[in-house]
Amino acid sequence: MAIVSRSNICTLGLAIMLVTIFSPASAQLSVSFYGSTCPSVFDSVRAAVRSAINRETRMGASIIRLFFHDCFVNGCDGSVLLDDTGSFVGEQTAFPNRGIRGVDAVANIKTQVDRACGRSVVSCADILAIAARDSVVELGGPSYSVPLGRRDARTASIDTANSDLPAPNENLDSIIQKFGRKGFSEREMVALSGTHTVGQARCVNFRDRIYNETNIDPAFATSLQANCPRARGSGDDNLAPLDPQSPNRFGNNYFQALINRRGLLHSDQVLFNGGSTDSIVTSYSNNAGAFSTDLANAMAKMGNLNPLTGTQGEIRANCRRFN
């Protein structure tokens, strides 16, 4: 009988995990996928994203979050864009998706792309992937390549959204495990969390932190309490920036805020609270270039999570419902 060492078992396990996450379907994606059917797809999405952000700066962060919440639930397949109907339950009402924004914006981008293409040939999943990259760039973040060829799902899973997506009150070990199951290292997880350098959160998601937690700068907590009353149900939708220094531009201020105990969400501050990711946060806080490089690589990797390709799924004419 052959003897298999522990190191070989670990290597084999990693190989199996990578094959599962980066399935042959992801290898079929190509930057030139629409080269003959819609050569203007990148230009069309970029122009539409720029217009959407010019109308509302916050929309860029919303699109980035929408992309993450799509890919983390059964892969990058546009399932998060599907509205509930009388006979269908989508993912938008899952707890981590409460208040999710950007669905309208992606649907509008799809309309503009279809007009430029002359027909509905580009999937909503691809449009969301491009729009997320363009939102990062438009807000001052790094660019990266977005291969295309994803197809849109005919299914959705609110249960998977509830179980797989990290929640605002999540602890570090749980967050690491959830990212790990998708094939992301702790460093990649921290880099992706750095997208919280843009955007805002609702009072209901940070109320417990600013009133009950001790690992928070007291002056920061007090400044937030004025717009987020202690009483539940009062001011739940009031907003605060995830990055108090530069809420509309990419940078490493988010990590500097964590070191100063000024993370808005519990799930932000646990990245720097005496745990295994402290050194990564410190590294990014001192080196914006390292954060930018790692974020670009992690976002590109995110877009390759289990896409539907070939004859799987469909190309939706309307991103918010099945054909």
N, C-alpha and C positions, 0 to 999 in steps of 0.2 A: 504494500500500500504506500502511495506517495505521501510524504510529510509536507504539509502546507504551513508555512510560518505565519505568525500573526501579521507581519508586515505585508506578506502577500495577500492575506485575507483583506486587510485594509485597502490595499491597492485595487484588488478586485472589486471591493464594495464601492470605492470611488468611481471606478470605471463604469460599473453598472448604473450608478446614480447619474453620471454625466450622459450616458447613452439615453437614459430615461428623460432627462431634462432637455438635452439638445438632440432631439429625435431626428431621424432622417428628414422629416418634414422641414426642419429649420434649415437644412442644407440646401433645400430647393429655393430658398429666398434669394433674390438677386436685385441689386440696385437698378438694373436695366430691365426689370420685369415688364414694365409698361412702355418700353422703348418704342414699340410699334403701335400700340393701342392708345396710349395717352402720354406722349413724350413730354408734355408740359405739366405733369402731375406735381413735381416738386415746386416749380415756380407758382403754380396755382395755389397750393397749400400754403406756401410761404406768404404770399400776398394776402390770403384770407386770414391767416393767423395774425399778421401784422395789423390788419384792419381791426380784428377783434380786440387785440390788446390796446390799440390806440383808443378804442371806444371805452374799454374798461381794463385798466392795467392788471387788476386781480385775475382776469380771465386766463392769463398765461399760467399762473400757478394752478388754477382749477383744471386746465387741460393736462398738465403734468400729473396731477393727482389722479385724474380719470384714467390715464394710461396705466399708471401703477396698479390701480384697483381693477383694471381689466385684466392685465397680464397675470396677476397673482391668483386669479380664480380660473382654473382650467386653461390657462394660456391666453395669449394675445389674440382674441377672437371676436372682439366687439360685443361680447355678451353684456357688459355693463351698460351699454347704450340702449338696451331693450326696455321699453316701458311695460309696466304691468297692464294686463287686460283682464276681462272677465274670466278668461280661461287659462291665463298664463301669469306666473309669478316670476318676475325678473330679479335682479340683484340690487336695485337701487334702494330698496327699503331694508336691506341688511343693516345691522347696527353700525358697522364701520363706514357704511355708505350714506348714513343719514346726513342730509344737507348737501350731498354731492352736487357739484355744478359742472357746467361745460358740455352737457349733452346737447343742448340747443346749439351751442357754438359749433360742435363737430357736425351736427346735422346740416347747419348752414354752410360749412366748409364743403361738405359732400355735394350740396347743390351746386356750388360754384365750380367744383372740380368736374362734375358731370357736364356742366354747361361747356367748360373748356374742352372736354374730351368728345363732346357730341353725343354721348350716351353713358349709361351707368356701367362702367367697366372697372373702376377702382373700388376695392372693398372698404368698408367703414373701419375695419381693423387696421388696414394700411394707412388710411387717412389719419387715424388717431395716433399711430406710431410716428408719422412724419410731423404731425402738429405738435406732439410733445417735444420732439427734438427742436423744432422751430421756436417753440415757446421758450425753451432753455436758452437758445441763442439770442432771441429777441430781448430777453431780460438780462443779457450780459454774461451768460454761461457758455460752456464749451460746445463746439459742434462735434458731431460724430456721424458715421455712415449709417444709413437706414436701408437695409435690403428689404425688398418688397415681394409680395406674392401670397400674403395672408388671405384667408377667406373668412367670411363671417359665420358665426355659430347660429344654429337653429335652436339652441338650448341655452339655458342659464341655470345657475345654482345659488339660491339664496343661502342654503345651508353651508356650502363651501365658502361663500363670502364671509359668513359669520365665523367660520372656524379658521380660515387661512389668513385673513387680513388682520394685521396688527391693529389694536384699538388704542385710543388716546391714553387709557389708564393701564396699559400693559407694562409688565416688568421686564427687565433686561433678558433674563434667561428665556422667557417665552418668546420675545422678539427674535433673539438669536436662533431659537429652534425653528420659528416660522420661516425666517429667511434661509436657514440651512436646508430646510426641506425643499426649497426651490433651487438649491445649488449655490447660494451666495455665502461667501466667507463673512466673518465679522467685519473686516475692513470694507468690503463691498456694501454691507448693510449700513455702516456708518456713513459711507459716501452717499448712498441713496437717501439716507435720512437728512443729509445736507441740502436736499431740495427744499427743506423747510426754511432755507434762507429767504424764500419768497412765500407770499400768501398769508392768509389769516385763519384764525380758528374761532369757533363759537364759544361763548361763555360756558355753555353746558358741558363743554369738553375740558375746561380748565378750572372750573369752580372749586372742585375738591382740592386741587393743588394750591391755589392761592389762599385758601382759608385753613387747610388742615395739614399741609406738609411743612417740614422744617428745613429741607435742603433747598431753600429758596431765599433769595435776597429780600430782606424785609421791605425795603423801599420799593422794590419791583412789585412785590405782592400788593402793597398798599396802593400803588398807582393803578393796578388793574381792578381792585375792588370797587373803585368808584363807578366803573361801567359794567360790573358783574356782581350784582347783589348776592348775598349769601343764600337768600330764600330760593329754593328750587321753583322753577316756573317763572321767575321774575328776571327778565333780561336774558333768557336762554340764548337768543339769537344775536345778542350784541357781540361785536367782533373785536379781536385784538391781533396785532401782527405776530406771526410766529418768530420773526427776527426783529426785535425792537429797534435795531440800528438801521437796517436797510431792507425794508419789507418788499421792495419792488425791484431789487437788483441782486444778481448772483454774486456771491463772495464768501469769505470764510468767517464773517461776523457771527454767524449762527453758532459756530464752535467756540468762539470767544465768549459768547453769551452763556453757553453751557458751563464754561470754566468759572464764570462769575455768578453761577447759580441763578441765571435768568432765562432758563428754558421755559417756554410757555406751557407745554404739555408734560405730564408725568412721563410719557414715553420718550420725550426729548431728553429730559434731565437725567433719566436713568443711564444714558450713554456716558455721562460723566458723574459718577456717584460712588467711586471706589471699586468699580468692577473691571472686567477684562477689556473694556473698550476705552478706558480713560486715556491710555497712551495714544490711541488712534485720534481721539478728539484733540488732544494736545498737539499732535503732529499737524493736523489740518489747521488748527488755530494759528500755527506758526508758519504754515506753508500753503498759501492759497493755490499755488501751481500744482502741488501734489493732489489737493482736493479736486481741482478742475480735471486733471488727467484721470484720476480714479473714478470720478463721477461719469465722465464720458464713456469709459470702458464698461461701467456697471449699467448705465442706461442702454448701451448697445446690447449687452447681455440680456437685459430685461426684455427687450423686444424680440428675442429669440426663444422665449419660453413657450414651448408646445404650440406653435401656430398650426392652424388648419391650412392645408395646401391641396393642390391638385383638384380632385373632384369632391373633396370634403366641403361641407357647409355650402355657402352660397355667396353671391355678391348682392347685398341688399340694395334695393333702390331707395329705401328710406331707412336710415340707420336705427330708427326707433321702433321698427317692427319688422317681422319676417315678410318675405315676398309673398 
